[in-house]
Amino acid sequence: MASVSAQTDLRQAINAISDVIQNRPLPLREFDQIYMKAGDMVLQTMIIAQRFAKRDLVFIGDGDSISLCLAYAMHRGVIEEGPNKILVLDFDERMVNAIERFADKERISDKISARLYNCIDPLPDDLLGEFSAFYTNPPWGASNLGESVNVFAERGMEACGPDAVGVVVIADDPNVDWSKRVLFEVQKFAQEQQFFVQEMQPMLHAYHLDDAPDLKSCNLFFRSHPDRKITTRSYELHGKRLESFYGRNQPLRVKYVREKVRVDYGKAPSETYVLDPLEGANGS
């Protein structure tokens, strides 16, 4: 397992990831947006920077904001190298705009960008085969035998050209049977797409998950077969692949999550707090 090197200032790394956490929007549990804990985000950033260094990396969804952690950590000198460029595709406009705002503010738009995209749609033609690595931490597929995981992974694979690598962040718990079934199905699906498992880092990440606080995820790394045929045409999802996408009886019905723009973005919304004045503060 990769670890923070002796040359890395751990405090600087944590502070950088803290800036990213402060920037990202609150999670929407109904869409399986469950955020990784901060310490594991630091570790994940170091691992992915090392594994995907010098590659063009596409994220299929990124609620955790690992993409921004990578770009920002490189910019701040926390890590010496990482991906050449990063594109985030997400159906949540809040995520897309948060990345774009942060990248503009920190002058890292040359390293990272984001586009609004829902995996129900065909992958845009201009993205097919354009990347050399993909990353996804999708809905974990407890209620659909991993089909939601396969959908996100497939979009990442479609975006990759020859000699591609990728990682799927997926539930991993030896005491939870559905996680074992999903791991099996995802590895089988990847082989059908001419990708093979290169490495698995088990039970690596913890999450802010109220109903299963001990459930962890692994890094499942894939590499493409040398004779893999590059995707030239993507397609729209349909039928059973949409069922129970975000949990039992929760099919994929939402196209985009739209952001309500506020002039005080970055501050606590006024409807979330009330101020009690000091006695006599108004001269009474």
C-alpha positions as CSV (number, residue, x, y, z in Angstrom):
1,M,0.0,0.0,0.0
2,A,1.3,3.5,-0.8
3,S,1.9,5.8,2.0
4,V,2.8,9.5,2.5
5,S,6.5,9.8,1.7
6,A,9.1,11.1,4.0
7,Q,9.4,14.2,1.8
8,T,5.7,15.0,2.1
9,D,4.7,17.5,4.8
10,L,1.7,15.7,6.4
11,R,0.3,18.9,7.8
12,Q,0.5,20.6,4.4
13,A,-1.3,17.6,2.8
14,I,-4.1,17.7,5.4
15,N,-4.5,21.4,5.1
16,A,-4.8,21.1,1.3
17,I,-7.4,18.4,1.5
18,S,-9.2,20.5,4.1
19,D,-9.5,23.4,1.6
20,V,-11.1,21.0,-0.9
21,I,-13.5,19.6,1.7
22,Q,-14.6,23.1,2.6
23,N,-15.3,23.8,-1.1
24,R,-17.5,20.8,-1.9
25,P,-21.3,20.8,-1.6
26,L,-23.2,18.8,1.0
27,P,-24.0,15.2,-0.1
28,L,-27.4,14.1,-1.3
29,R,-27.9,10.7,0.3
30,E,-30.7,9.8,-2.1
31,F,-28.1,9.6,-4.8
32,D,-25.6,7.6,-2.8
33,Q,-23.4,10.7,-2.3
34,I,-21.5,9.4,0.7
35,Y,-18.2,11.2,1.4
36,M,-14.9,9.5,2.3
37,K,-13.3,10.6,5.6
38,A,-10.5,13.2,5.5
39,G,-7.6,11.0,6.5
40,D,-8.5,8.5,3.8
41,M,-8.8,11.2,1.3
42,V,-5.2,12.2,2.0
43,L,-4.1,8.6,1.5
44,Q,-6.2,8.2,-1.6
45,T,-4.8,11.3,-3.2
46,M,-1.3,10.0,-2.7
47,I,-2.1,6.6,-4.1
48,I,-3.9,7.9,-7.2
49,A,-1.2,10.5,-7.9
50,Q,1.4,7.8,-7.9
51,R,-0.6,5.2,-9.9
52,F,-1.8,7.6,-12.6
53,A,1.2,10.0,-12.9
54,K,1.6,11.4,-16.4
55,R,-1.7,10.1,-17.6
56,D,-4.8,11.9,-18.8
57,L,-7.4,11.0,-16.2
58,V,-11.2,11.1,-16.4
59,F,-13.5,10.9,-13.3
60,I,-16.9,9.4,-13.8
61,G,-18.6,11.2,-10.9
62,D,-16.6,12.6,-8.0
63,G,-18.6,13.5,-4.9
64,D,-15.5,13.0,-2.8
65,S,-13.5,15.6,-4.8
66,I,-10.5,13.4,-5.1
67,S,-10.0,15.0,-8.5
68,L,-9.6,18.4,-7.0
69,C,-7.4,17.0,-4.2
70,L,-5.0,15.8,-6.9
71,A,-4.9,19.0,-8.9
72,Y,-4.6,21.2,-5.8
73,A,-2.0,19.0,-4.1
74,M,0.2,19.2,-7.2
75,H,-0.3,23.0,-7.4
76,R,0.7,23.4,-3.7
77,G,3.7,21.1,-4.0
78,V,2.3,18.5,-1.7
79,I,2.9,15.9,-4.3
80,E,5.6,16.1,-6.9
81,E,3.8,14.5,-9.8
82,G,0.4,13.3,-10.8
83,P,-2.0,13.2,-13.8
84,N,-1.2,15.4,-16.7
85,K,-4.8,16.6,-16.9
86,I,-8.1,15.8,-15.2
87,L,-11.7,15.9,-16.4
88,V,-14.6,15.4,-14.1
89,L,-18.0,14.2,-15.5
90,D,-20.8,14.6,-13.0
91,F,-24.6,14.9,-13.2
92,D,-24.6,17.2,-10.1
93,E,-24.2,20.8,-11.3
94,R,-23.2,21.8,-7.7
95,M,-20.1,19.5,-8.0
96,V,-19.3,20.8,-11.5
97,N,-19.5,24.4,-10.5
98,A,-17.6,23.9,-7.2
99,I,-14.7,22.4,-9.2
100,E,-14.8,25.2,-11.8
101,R,-14.9,27.9,-9.2
102,F,-12.1,26.4,-7.1
103,A,-9.9,25.8,-10.1
104,D,-10.4,29.4,-11.3
105,K,-9.7,30.8,-7.9
106,E,-6.5,28.7,-7.4
107,R,-5.4,29.1,-11.1
108,I,-5.4,25.4,-11.8
109,S,-7.8,25.4,-14.7
110,D,-5.0,24.1,-16.9
111,K,-4.9,20.9,-14.7
112,I,-8.6,20.2,-14.0
113,S,-12.0,20.9,-15.6
114,A,-15.5,19.6,-15.2
115,R,-18.5,18.9,-17.4
116,L,-22.2,18.2,-16.6
117,Y,-22.9,14.6,-17.7
118,N,-25.3,11.8,-16.7
119,C,-24.1,8.3,-17.3
120,I,-27.6,7.4,-18.7
121,D,-26.5,9.3,-21.8
122,P,-24.0,8.0,-24.4
123,L,-20.5,9.3,-23.7
124,P,-19.9,12.3,-26.0
125,D,-18.0,11.5,-29.1
126,D,-15.2,13.9,-28.3
127,L,-14.4,11.9,-25.2
128,L,-14.3,8.4,-26.6
129,G,-10.8,7.0,-26.3
130,E,-9.3,10.3,-25.3
131,F,-8.0,9.3,-21.9
132,S,-5.4,6.9,-20.5
133,A,-6.9,6.4,-17.1
134,F,-10.3,6.5,-15.4
135,Y,-11.5,6.8,-11.8
136,T,-15.0,6.1,-10.4
137,N,-16.5,5.8,-6.9
138,P,-20.1,4.9,-8.0
139,P,-23.3,3.9,-6.3
140,W,-22.2,0.6,-4.8
141,G,-24.9,-1.6,-6.2
142,A,-26.2,-3.3,-3.1
143,S,-29.7,-3.5,-4.6
144,N,-28.9,-4.2,-8.3
145,L,-26.0,-6.7,-8.0
146,G,-23.5,-4.1,-9.0
147,E,-25.1,-2.9,-12.2
148,S,-24.7,0.7,-11.2
149,V,-21.0,0.1,-10.6
150,N,-20.7,-1.5,-14.0
151,V,-22.4,1.5,-15.7
152,F,-20.0,4.0,-14.2
153,A,-17.0,1.7,-14.9
154,E,-18.1,1.2,-18.5
155,R,-18.3,4.9,-19.2
156,G,-14.7,5.3,-17.8
157,M,-13.6,2.4,-20.1
158,E,-15.3,4.0,-23.1
159,A,-13.4,7.2,-22.5
160,C,-10.0,5.4,-22.5
161,G,-7.7,4.5,-25.4
162,P,-5.1,1.8,-25.6
163,D,-2.9,0.8,-22.7
164,A,-5.5,2.1,-20.3
165,V,-5.7,1.8,-16.5
166,G,-8.5,2.5,-14.1
167,V,-9.7,2.2,-10.6
168,V,-13.2,1.4,-9.2
169,V,-13.7,2.3,-5.5
170,I,-16.2,-0.2,-4.3
171,A,-17.6,-1.6,-1.0
172,D,-15.5,-4.3,0.5
173,D,-16.4,-6.1,3.7
174,P,-15.9,-9.8,4.4
175,N,-19.0,-9.8,6.7
176,V,-21.3,-8.3,4.1
177,D,-22.5,-10.8,1.5
178,W,-23.8,-8.3,-1.0
179,S,-20.4,-6.6,-1.2
180,K,-18.7,-9.9,-2.2
181,R,-21.4,-10.6,-4.8
182,V,-20.9,-7.1,-6.3
183,L,-17.1,-7.5,-6.3
184,F,-17.5,-10.7,-8.2
185,E,-19.9,-9.3,-10.8
186,V,-17.8,-6.1,-11.4
187,Q,-14.7,-8.2,-12.1
188,K,-16.6,-10.4,-14.4
189,F,-18.0,-7.4,-16.2
190,A,-14.6,-5.8,-16.6
191,Q,-13.3,-9.0,-18.3
192,E,-16.1,-8.8,-20.8
193,Q,-14.9,-5.2,-21.5
194,Q,-11.3,-6.6,-22.0
195,F,-10.0,-5.2,-18.7
196,F,-8.3,-7.4,-16.1
197,V,-7.8,-6.8,-12.3
198,Q,-4.2,-5.6,-11.8
199,E,-4.4,-5.1,-8.0
200,M,-6.9,-4.8,-5.1
201,Q,-6.2,-2.8,-2.0
202,P,-8.8,-4.2,0.4
203,M,-10.9,-2.4,3.1
204,L,-9.0,0.9,2.6
205,H,-11.5,3.7,3.0
206,A,-14.0,4.7,5.7
207,Y,-17.1,6.9,5.1
208,H,-19.5,9.3,6.8
209,L,-22.2,6.7,6.6
210,D,-24.7,6.7,9.5
211,D,-26.5,3.4,8.8
212,A,-23.2,1.4,8.2
213,P,-20.3,3.4,9.8
214,D,-17.9,0.4,9.7
215,L,-18.5,-0.4,6.0
216,K,-15.3,0.2,4.0
217,S,-14.3,0.3,0.4
218,C,-11.4,-1.0,-1.6
219,N,-9.4,0.2,-4.6
220,L,-9.9,-2.2,-7.5
221,F,-7.3,-1.4,-10.1
222,F,-7.8,-2.5,-13.8
223,R,-5.6,-2.5,-16.8
224,S,-6.7,-3.0,-20.4
225,H,-6.0,-6.1,-22.5
226,P,-3.4,-5.3,-25.2
227,D,-5.8,-6.5,-27.9
228,R,-8.8,-4.5,-26.6
229,K,-10.9,-2.8,-29.2
230,I,-11.3,0.9,-28.5
231,T,-14.9,2.1,-28.2
232,T,-16.0,4.1,-31.2
233,R,-19.7,4.5,-30.3
234,S,-21.5,4.8,-27.0
235,Y,-25.1,4.2,-26.2
236,E,-28.0,5.3,-24.0
237,L,-28.8,3.2,-20.9
238,H,-32.2,1.6,-20.9
239,G,-34.3,-1.2,-19.3
240,K,-33.1,-3.2,-16.4
241,R,-29.8,-1.2,-16.1
242,L,-31.8,1.7,-14.7
243,E,-33.6,-0.3,-12.0
244,S,-32.7,0.2,-8.3
245,F,-29.8,2.3,-9.5
246,Y,-29.6,4.3,-6.2
247,G,-31.0,1.6,-3.9
248,R,-34.0,-0.7,-3.7
249,N,-36.9,0.6,-5.8
250,Q,-34.9,3.8,-6.6
251,P,-34.4,3.8,-10.4
252,L,-32.4,6.4,-12.2
253,R,-35.0,9.1,-12.9
254,V,-33.1,12.3,-12.4
255,K,-31.2,13.8,-15.3
256,Y,-29.3,16.5,-13.5
257,V,-29.0,18.0,-10.0
258,R,-29.2,21.7,-10.6
259,E,-27.5,24.3,-8.4
260,K,-29.5,27.2,-7.0
261,V,-27.0,30.0,-7.3
262,R,-26.5,32.2,-4.2
263,V,-24.7,35.5,-4.1
264,D,-23.2,34.5,-0.7
265,Y,-21.8,31.2,-1.9
266,G,-19.3,29.8,0.5
267,K,-21.1,31.2,3.6
268,A,-23.7,29.5,5.7
269,P,-27.2,30.1,4.3
270,S,-29.2,32.5,6.4
271,E,-32.1,30.1,6.8
272,T,-29.8,27.7,8.7
273,Y,-29.2,29.9,11.7
274,V,-30.8,32.5,14.0
275,L,-29.0,35.3,15.9
276,D,-30.0,36.1,19.5
277,P,-28.9,39.7,20.3
278,L,-27.3,40.6,23.5
279,E,-29.5,42.4,26.0
280,G,-29.1,46.1,25.6
281,A,-27.2,45.7,22.3
282,N,-29.7,48.0,20.6
283,G,-29.6,50.6,23.3
284,S,-32.7,49.2,25.1
